[in-house]
């Protein structure tokens, strides 16, 4: 009976043996991570590997073959599974070349960014000192390293084992071929033909950081769409090699004092783990930091620096370029960051100021990925939508440059124009004034709600735009409420209401225009500095038109006084009685339009056309911001 139980136990052990998960080699789904799917709870070993990947030589010609051997030290150590590929030693770290297949019983070739670019095992039989044959690409000149994952058994495997670098040089010689072998290679074998100097290649120079974007690495930058045009103000490229998570960053716009990328769970600043690259005394240093709520909430104090490693850096002509490697799993400020199993938003930022403990506000630029990313997944990366931000700007510009300006003008100078003509039972001036101001109210309230939804709370930016915007919104909100409860014409409180209504409307208009000027300075708005000149031109035009209308109103009043000394009217817009009723003025005043009515109508038409042009120009610049980049993109599309 006991022997029978032993046999059953052995059979069950064989049937459920974890080695059954490794019989056919690595799948293409792990091309980027090279991480075996041996269960969620089995991490790769971090001890020194007993295996190494040994190239047959340190120099090879393009298009030629090179023998690569997986060796063990000590020599009696065997393994069951492997995955190996050649990658560019430098960014974008793309998979290069291909392996030759001469023994289908021992080796399987899979496609990882290229045909037969990766070799893996076909069975779980023990292996020792396996040799492979790799062919260098025809169109590549540079250095490569072989990167491998080797599994001694199901629960013991090493990821990211690298060979010594191999230099690939241009060569016009045909490749020399050495057959594949499953035994130790002969030391005297060589695969290096005579060196032929490379010839110059003509064509457009492409920044290497953009090479392989969307194919072998993820790339993200700003302004939106800059990765496709290869003209980013700041860009980050992410590459995953086993458990090596590599961030390459570059920025030279406005000579930044830093470039930083953060990992965020919600896409908003606060409680995010950040990698900074900061030029200091001619070199670039990398730091780990943490974000807090507030305008300058980024600090390195109290943050461990041992989970990042600066791999490469340069600082030339104000351009920061750095490559930083980060551990796959870290705990920062009590928060666990697992880049293997979790997804994160990327926060990319640059700014003009930094000191020894933190970087300052990202006044040059900031962008956030639209969705959280699994960094090992390669593909196009889109930023978060700026629809609400653009709508907020469009609504506020239309309201306070357009409808409010026109509504105030009508109420002040056109009460005795179109006499005898009514719209919806009201005098023309009042009907249009009410329509324009209601539209102003609706646009302002919609813009106010939209920006709070976009930001998710109060703005932390050190700019008075937000405070001025709130004051404008409050005044605008109260205007129709006050108008609804206005005293009846002729009562003693009516003049007080008229003054308050006039003051509230004009004050809201002035504060709104000032807020728009401050909005130009907001980094998130991405508005050009020359937009100030357009706003100044609007203010000058608006004041000039008020001056013209006022002068003719004074001329009109002077003429009336000389003709009628006993006239009760002393101004064209009396505060004593500002009512839409036709009975508000004497019957003699209401029989015909006031003097210069034709001139006022012509000037009003001119005012509407110019204001409409201002509104259209400002809204287009805001919605298509940054307008210079959008214009350049459209121009290139037309030229192409």
C-alpha positions in Angstrom: 0.0 0.0 0.0 2.8 2.4 0.9 4.6 1.7 -2.4 1.3 2.4 -4.3 1.0 5.8 -2.6 4.6 6.5 -3.5 3.9 5.8 -7.1 0.8 8.0 -7.1 2.7 10.8 -5.5 5.5 10.6 -8.1 2.9 10.6 -11.0 1.1 13.6 -9.5 4.4 15.4 -9.0 5.2 14.9 -12.7 1.8 16.0 -13.8 1.8 19.2 -11.9 5.4 19.9 -12.2 6.0 23.7 -12.9 8.5 22.8 -15.6 5.5 22.2 -17.8 5.1 25.9 -18.2 8.5 26.2 -20.0 8.6 23.5 -22.7 8.3 25.6 -25.8 10.4 28.6 -25.1 9.6 32.3 -24.5 6.5 33.8 -26.2 6.6 37.0 -28.2 4.5 38.8 -25.6 7.6 39.1 -23.4 9.9 40.6 -26.1 10.3 43.8 -24.2 10.4 42.6 -20.6 12.2 39.3 -21.2 10.5 38.3 -18.0 9.4 34.6 -17.8 5.7 34.0 -16.9 6.4 31.8 -14.0 3.7 33.1 -11.8 3.1 36.4 -10.1 5.0 35.4 -6.9 8.3 34.3 -8.4 10.6 37.3 -9.0 13.9 37.0 -10.9 17.0 36.4 -8.8 19.1 39.4 -8.0 22.2 37.4 -7.0 25.2 37.1 -9.3 24.3 34.9 -12.3 26.4 31.7 -12.9 25.9 32.3 -16.6 27.4 34.7 -19.0 26.8 35.6 -22.7 30.1 35.7 -24.6 30.4 37.1 -28.1 33.1 35.6 -30.4 34.7 39.0 -31.0 34.4 42.6 -30.1 34.2 44.0 -33.7 32.0 42.8 -36.6 31.1 44.1 -40.0 27.5 45.1 -40.8 25.6 42.2 -42.4 28.1 39.6 -41.1 27.7 36.7 -38.7 28.9 36.4 -35.1 29.0 33.4 -32.9 27.5 34.0 -29.4 27.8 31.5 -26.6 25.9 31.0 -23.4 28.5 29.8 -20.9 28.4 28.8 -17.2 30.8 29.4 -14.4 31.5 27.0 -12.8 31.4 24.9 -15.9 29.2 22.2 -14.5 26.2 24.4 -14.0 23.3 23.6 -16.4 20.2 25.5 -17.4 16.8 24.6 -18.9 15.6 27.7 -20.7 16.9 30.9 -22.2 16.0 34.0 -24.3 18.6 36.1 -26.0 18.5 39.1 -28.3 20.9 41.9 -29.4 20.1 45.5 -28.6 21.6 48.9 -29.4 23.9 49.8 -26.5 22.5 53.3 -26.6 19.1 54.9 -26.9 16.7 53.9 -28.3 17.9 50.4 -27.3 16.1 48.7 -30.2 16.4 45.0 -30.9 18.8 44.5 -33.8 19.9 41.8 -36.2 18.7 38.2 -36.5 19.7 34.7 -35.5 20.3 31.8 -37.8 18.3 28.6 -37.4 20.4 25.4 -38.1 19.1 23.2 -35.3 15.3 23.3 -34.9 15.5 20.7 -32.2 17.3 22.9 -29.8 16.6 26.5 -30.8 13.4 28.5 -31.7 13.5 31.9 -33.3 10.8 34.5 -32.5 10.1 38.0 -33.8 10.8 40.8 -31.4 10.7 43.9 -33.5 12.3 42.1 -36.4 12.3 38.7 -38.2 14.1 36.0 -36.1 15.6 38.7 -33.9 15.4 36.7 -30.7 16.4 33.1 -29.9 14.8 30.9 -27.2 14.7 27.2 -26.2 12.4 24.5 -27.6 12.4 22.2 -24.6 13.3 22.0 -20.9 16.1 19.5 -21.3 19.3 20.5 -19.5 21.7 22.6 -21.5 25.3 23.6 -21.2 27.5 25.9 -23.2 25.1 26.5 -26.1 26.4 28.5 -29.1 24.3 30.6 -31.4 24.9 32.4 -34.7 23.8 36.1 -35.0 23.7 38.2 -38.1 24.4 41.9 -37.8 21.9 44.3 -39.6 23.0 45.8 -42.9 22.0 49.3 -42.1 23.4 49.7 -38.6 26.7 51.1 -37.4 27.4 51.3 -33.7 27.7 49.2 -30.5 25.4 46.4 -29.5 25.1 44.2 -26.4 23.5 40.8 -26.1 20.8 40.7 -23.5 19.5 37.5 -22.1 17.3 35.7 -19.6 18.5 32.3 -18.4 16.4 29.9 -16.3 18.2 27.3 -14.3 14.8 25.9 -13.4 11.2 27.0 -12.9 11.9 29.1 -9.7 15.4 30.2 -10.4 16.1 32.6 -13.3 18.1 35.7 -14.1 16.9 38.6 -16.2 19.0 41.2 -18.0 22.3 39.3 -18.3 24.4 41.4 -20.7 27.4 40.6 -22.8 30.4 42.8 -23.3 29.8 45.4 -26.1 30.3 44.5 -29.7 31.1 47.2 -32.2 29.4 46.9 -35.6 31.3 48.7 -38.4 30.3 49.4 -42.0 31.7 46.8 -44.3 31.4 46.1 -48.0 32.6 42.6 -47.7 30.3 39.6 -47.9 29.5 37.9 -44.6 31.6 35.0 -43.5 29.5 32.1 -42.3 30.2 29.8 -39.4 27.6 27.1 -38.7 25.6 26.9 -35.5 26.8 24.5 -32.9 25.6 23.0 -29.6 29.1 22.4 -28.4 31.8 24.8 -27.3 33.1 27.0 -30.0 36.6 26.7 -31.3 38.6 29.6 -29.9 40.5 30.1 -33.2 37.3 30.7 -35.2 36.9 34.3 -36.3 34.0 36.0 -38.0 35.6 39.4 -38.5 36.4 40.3 -42.2 38.7 43.1 -43.2 37.4 46.5 -42.0 36.1 48.8 -44.6 35.7 52.5 -43.7 32.0 53.7 -43.7 30.9 56.1 -46.4 29.1 59.3 -45.5 25.3 59.1 -45.5 23.4 62.1 -46.8 20.0 63.1 -45.6 18.2 64.8 -42.8 19.7 64.4 -39.3 17.3 62.9 -36.9 17.7 63.2 -33.1 18.4 59.7 -31.9 16.0 60.0 -29.0 13.1 59.8 -31.5 14.4 56.7 -33.3 12.3 53.7 -32.5 9.5 55.7 -30.9 6.3 53.6 -30.9 8.2 50.6 -32.2 10.8 49.7 -29.6 10.1 52.3 -27.0 7.5 54.6 -25.7 7.9 58.3 -26.3 6.1 61.2 -24.8 6.7 64.9 -25.0 5.1 68.4 -25.4 3.6 70.1 -27.1 1.1 67.5 -28.2 2.1 65.8 -31.5 5.8 66.8 -31.2 7.0 63.2 -31.2 5.7 62.7 -34.7 7.2 65.9 -35.9 10.4 65.2 -33.9 10.5 68.7 -32.5 9.6 68.5 -28.8 10.3 71.2 -26.2 10.8 68.3 -23.8 10.6 64.5 -24.4 11.0 61.3 -22.4 11.6 57.9 -23.9 11.0 54.7 -21.8 12.8 51.4 -22.5 12.3 48.2 -20.7 15.0 45.5 -20.6 14.0 42.7 -18.3 13.7 44.5 -14.9 15.7 47.5 -16.1 13.4 50.5 -16.6 15.3 53.2 -18.5 14.1 56.8 -18.8 15.8 59.0 -21.4 15.0 62.7 -21.2 15.9 65.7 -23.3 15.0 69.4 -23.3 16.7 72.5 -24.6 13.7 74.9 -25.0 14.5 78.2 -23.3 17.6 76.7 -21.7 15.8 74.9 -18.9 17.3 74.4 -15.4 15.9 70.9 -15.2 13.8 68.3 -16.8 11.8 65.8 -14.8 9.5 62.8 -15.2 7.1 61.6 -12.5 5.1 58.5 -12.0 1.5 59.3 -10.9 -1.5 57.2 -10.1 -4.0 59.9 -10.9 -2.4 62.1 -13.5 -2.4 65.1 -11.0 0.5 66.5 -9.1 0.9 65.3 -5.5 2.3 62.0 -4.1 4.3 61.2 -7.2 7.7 59.7 -7.5 10.0 61.9 -9.7 13.3 61.6 -11.5 15.0 64.9 -12.1 18.0 65.7 -14.4 19.6 68.9 -13.3 22.7 70.5 -14.9 25.2 71.5 -12.2 28.7 72.9 -12.9 28.7 71.7 -16.5 27.5 68.2 -15.9 24.0 66.7 -15.4 23.1 65.0 -12.1 20.1 62.8 -11.6 18.0 62.9 -8.4 14.9 61.2 -7.0 12.3 63.5 -5.5 8.7 63.6 -4.4 5.8 65.9 -5.3 3.6 67.6 -2.7 0.5 69.8 -3.2 1.4 73.4 -3.8 3.1 75.6 -6.4 6.6 74.4 -5.5 5.8 71.0 -4.1 8.8 69.0 -5.3 11.6 68.1 -2.9 14.5 65.6 -2.7 14.7 65.9 1.1 14.1 62.6 2.8 14.0 60.7 -0.5 16.4 57.7 -0.9 18.6 58.0 -4.0 19.7 54.4 -4.3 16.9 53.2 -6.6 18.0 55.3 -9.6 21.3 55.3 -11.6 22.5 57.9 -14.0 23.6 55.9 -17.1 24.4 58.7 -19.5 24.3 62.5 -19.5 25.3 65.6 -21.5 24.8 69.3 -21.3 25.7 71.2 -24.4 24.4 74.6 -25.5 21.7 74.6 -22.9 20.3 71.2 -23.9 19.8 68.7 -21.1 20.1 65.1 -22.1 20.2 62.2 -19.6 19.5 58.5 -19.4 18.5 57.2 -16.0 17.8 53.6 -14.9 15.2 53.0 -12.2 14.5 49.9 -10.1 11.4 48.0 -11.2 9.9 47.9 -7.7 10.5 50.7 -5.2 8.8 52.1 -2.1 8.9 55.9 -1.7 7.3 57.8 1.1 5.5 54.6 2.1 4.0 54.2 -1.4 4.9 51.2 -3.5 5.8 51.7 -7.2 5.6 48.4 -9.1 6.5 49.2 -12.7 6.1 45.5 -13.7 2.5 45.0 -12.7 1.0 48.5 -12.3 0.3 51.3 -14.7 1.2 55.0 -14.2 0.7 58.4 -15.7 3.8 60.1 -16.8 4.3 63.7 -15.7 6.8 65.5 -17.8 8.0 68.9 -16.8 10.7 71.5 -17.4 11.4 74.8 -15.6 13.8 77.6 -15.4 14.9 77.4 -11.8 16.3 74.7 -9.4 18.4 74.7 -6.3 20.2 72.1 -4.1 17.0 70.6 -2.6 14.2 70.9 -5.2 13.2 72.1 -8.6 10.9 75.1 -8.9 7.7 75.6 -10.8 7.5 74.1 -14.3 7.2 77.5 -16.0 8.6 76.2 -19.3 6.2 73.4 -19.8 4.3 70.4 -18.3 2.3 67.6 -19.9 0.6 64.5 -18.6 -0.2 61.2 -20.4 -3.9 60.8 -21.0 -4.1 57.3 -19.6 -2.0 55.3 -17.2 0.7 53.3 -19.0 2.3 49.9 -18.6 5.8 51.0 -19.4 6.7 47.6 -20.9 4.0 48.1 -23.6 5.4 49.9 -26.6 3.1 52.1 -28.7 1.9 55.6 -29.4 1.6 57.7 -26.2 -1.0 60.5 -26.1 -1.2 63.4 -23.6 -4.2 64.2 -21.5 -7.0 66.1 -23.3 -7.0 69.9 -23.1 -10.5 70.3 -24.4 -11.9 71.8 -21.1 -8.9 74.1 -20.8 -9.4 75.4 -24.4 -13.2 75.7 -24.0 -12.7 77.7 -20.8 -10.5 80.2 -22.7 -12.8 80.3 -25.7 -15.9 80.9 -23.5 -14.3 83.7 -21.4 -12.8 85.5 -24.4 -16.1 85.4 -26.3 -17.9 86.6 -23.2 -15.7 89.5 -22.0 -14.1 90.6 -25.3 -17.2 90.1 -27.3 -20.7 90.0 -25.8 -20.0 92.0 -22.7 -18.2 94.8 -24.6 -21.0 95.1 -27.1 -23.8 94.9 -24.4 -22.3 97.7 -22.3 -21.9 99.9 -25.4 -25.5 99.5 -26.4 -26.8 100.3 -22.9 -24.7 103.4 -22.6 -25.1 105.1 -26.0 -28.1 103.6 -27.9 -31.1 104.1 -25.6 -32.5 106.8 -27.9 -31.7 105.0 -31.2 -34.2 103.0 -33.2 -37.0 104.9 -31.5 -40.4 103.3 -32.1 -38.8 100.0 -33.0 -39.2 97.1 -30.6 -38.1 93.5 -30.3 -40.1 91.1 -28.2 -42.0 94.0 -26.6 -38.9 95.8 -25.5 -36.9 98.7 -27.0 -34.3 97.5 -29.4 -31.3 98.6 -27.3 -32.7 96.9 -24.2 -33.6 93.7 -26.0 -30.1 93.3 -27.5 -28.4 94.5 -24.3 -30.3 91.8 -22.3 -29.6 89.1 -24.9 -25.9 89.9 -24.9 -25.5 90.1 -21.1 -27.4 86.8 -20.6 -25.1 85.2 -23.1 -22.2 86.7 -21.2 -23.6 85.2 -18.0 -24.0 81.8 -19.5 -20.6 81.7 -21.1 -18.9 82.9 -17.8 -20.7 80.3 -15.6 -19.9 77.5 -18.1 -16.2 78.6 -18.3 -16.0 78.8 -14.5 -17.4 75.3 -14.0 -15.3 73.8 -16.8 -12.0 75.0 -15.4 -12.8 73.7 -11.9 -13.6 70.3 -13.4 -10.3 70.4 -15.4 -8.1 71.4 -12.5 -10.0 69.5 -9.9 -9.9 72.3 -7.3 -8.2 75.6 -6.7 -5.3 76.5 -8.9 -1.9 76.3 -7.2 -0.2 78.5 -9.8 1.5 81.7 -8.5 -0.6 83.9 -10.8 -3.5 86.3 -9.9 -5.5 85.0 -12.9 -7.5 82.6 -10.7 -8.5 85.2 -8.1 -9.4 87.8 -10.7 -11.5 85.2 -12.5 -13.4 84.3 -9.3 -14.1 88.0 -8.6 -15.3 88.5 -12.2 -17.6 85.4 -12.0 -19.1 86.5 -8.6 -19.9 90.0 -10.0 -21.3 88.5 -13.2 -23.4 86.1 -11.2 -25.0 88.9 -9.1 -25.8 91.2 -12.0 -29.0 89.4 -13.3 -30.2 88.8 -9.7 -29.9 92.5 -9.0 -31.7 93.3 -12.3 -34.5 91.0 -11.4 -35.2 92.8 -8.1 -34.6 96.3 -9.4 -36.9 99.0 -8.0 -39.8 100.4 -10.1 -39.0 103.5 -12.2 -39.6 106.7 -10.3 -39.0 105.3 -6.9 -36.3 106.9 -4.7 -34.1 103.7 -4.8 -34.1 103.5 -8.5 -31.0 105.8 -9.0 -29.1 103.8 -6.4 -29.8 100.6 -8.3 -28.8 102.2 -11.6 -25.5 103.2 -10.2 -24.8 99.9 -8.6 -25.8 98.0 -11.7 -23.6 100.2 -13.9 -20.7 99.9 -11.4 -21.0 96.1 -11.1 -21.1 95.6 -14.8 -18.2 97.9 -15.7 -16.1 96.6 -12.8 -16.6 93.0 -13.8 -15.7 93.9 -17.4 -12.5 95.6 -16.4 -11.4 92.9 -14.0 -12.1 90.2 -16.6 -9.9 92.0 -19.2 -7.1 92.2 -16.6 -7.5 88.5 -15.8 -7.2 87.7 -19.5 -3.9 89.6 -19.6 -2.6 87.4 -16.7 -3.8 84.3 -18.5 -1.2 84.9 -21.2 1.5 84.2 -18.6 0.0 80.9 -17.6 2.3 78.0 -18.7 -0.7 75.6 -19.1 -2.4 78.0 -21.5 0.6 77.8 -23.9 -0.2 81.3 -25.3 2.4 83.4 -27.1 3.8 86.5 -25.4 2.8 88.6 -28.4 -0.8 88.0 -27.6 -0.5 90.9 -25.2 -0.2 93.2 -28.1 -3.5 92.0 -29.5 -5.1 92.6 -26.1 -3.6 96.1 -25.9 -5.0 96.8 -29.3 -8.4 95.7 -28.2 -8.3 97.9 -25.1 -7.2 100.9 -27.2 -9.9 100.3 -29.8 -12.6 99.8 -27.1 -11.6 103.0 -25.2 -11.3 105.0 -28.5 -14.9 104.0 -29.5 -16.2 105.0 -26.1 -14.5 108.3 -26.5 -16.0 108.9 -29.9 -19.5 108.0 -28.7 -19.1 110.2 -25.6 -18.0 113.2 -27.6 -21.0 113.0 -29.8 -23.3 112.5 -26.8 -21.8 115.7 -25.3 -22.3 117.5 -28.6 -25.9 116.3 -28.7 -26.6 117.3 -25.1 -25.0 120.8 -25.7 -27.3 121.4 -28.7 -30.4 120.3 -26.8 -29.6 122.6 -23.9 -29.1 125.6 -26.2 -32.5 124.9 -27.9 -34.4 123.9 -24.7 -33.1 125.7 -21.6 -35.8 124.1 -19.5 -35.0 120.6 -20.7 -35.0 118.0 -17.9 -32.5 115.8 -19.6 -28.9 116.6 -18.6 -27.2 113.5 -20.0 -27.6 110.8 -22.6 -27.6 108.1 -20.0 -29.2 109.5 -16.8 -28.9 107.4 -13.7 -32.2 108.6 -12.5 -34.1 106.5 -15.0 -32.5 103.6 -16.9 -35.6 101.6 -17.9 -36.6 99.9 -21.1 -40.1 101.3 -21.0 -41.2 103.6 -23.7 -42.7 105.9 -21.2 -39.5 106.6 -19.4 -38.8 109.7 -21.4 -41.0 112.5 -22.4 -43.1 112.0 -25.5 -41.2 114.7 -27.3 -37.9 112.9 -26.8 -39.3 109.6 -28.0 -40.9 110.8 -31.3 -37.6 110.4 -33.2 -34.0 109.2 -32.8 -31.6 111.5 -31.1 -29.2 113.6 -33.1 -26.3 111.7 -34.8 -28.3 108.4 -34.8 -27.1 107.6 -38.3 -23.5 108.2 -37.3 -23.9 106.0 -34.2 -25.4 103.2 -36.3 -22.5 103.3 -38.7 -19.9 103.4 -35.9 -21.8 100.5 -34.2 -21.5 98.4 -37.3 -17.8 99.2 -37.5 -17.4 98.3 -33.8 -19.1 95.0 -34.2 -16.9 94.0 -37.2 -13.7 94.9 -35.4 -14.8 93.2 -32.1 -15.8 90.1 -34.0 -12.3 90.1 -35.6 -10.7 90.4 -32.2 -12.8 87.6 -30.7 -12.2 85.2 -33.7 -8.4 85.8 -33.6 -8.1 85.4 -29.8 -10.3 82.2 -29.7 -8.3 80.6 -32.6 -5.0 81.4 -30.9 -6.3 79.9 -27.7 -7.9 76.8 -29.0 -5.0 75.9 -31.3 -2.3 76.8 -28.7 0.6 76.6 -29.0 -0.3 78.5 -32.2 3.3 78.6 -33.5 3.7 74.8 -33.4 0.2 74.3 -34.9 1.0 76.7 -37.7 4.3 75.0 -38.4 2.6 71.6 -38.4 -0.1 72.8 -40.8 2.5 74.4 -43.1 4.5 71.2 -43.3 1.4 69.2 -44.1 0.6 71.6 -46.9 4.1 71.6 -48.2 4.2 67.8 -48.2 
